[in-house]
Amino acid sequence: MTNNEKKAKYIVSLWLGEMILSKKDWEKIRKLRKEGVIVDVYDGDECVFEIYVKTKKDAEYVKKMFENWPEPVEIRKVGDEVV
């Protein structure tokens, strides 16, 4: 776990299935990072892309940004199951 990941309280998981992140998706992620919403991201797993955030409000905001994602988008507390 990185220092940035330690600052996070919530994880937003984008399940990938057969999907890959598009240029537009990466633009959303960069925008959210610049806004300070996203603390860190983890893309080392081929099945899920994890976005680390500090608050539940930030997690809900990130989830809303990906509301048209065709696979499940889940929020969980760091160290917990899906909430």
Secondary structure, 3 states (H helix, E strand, C coil): CCHHHHHCCEEEEEECCCCCCCHHHHHHHHHHHHCCCEEEEECCCCCEEEEEECCHHHHHHHHHHCCCCCCCEEEEECCCCEC
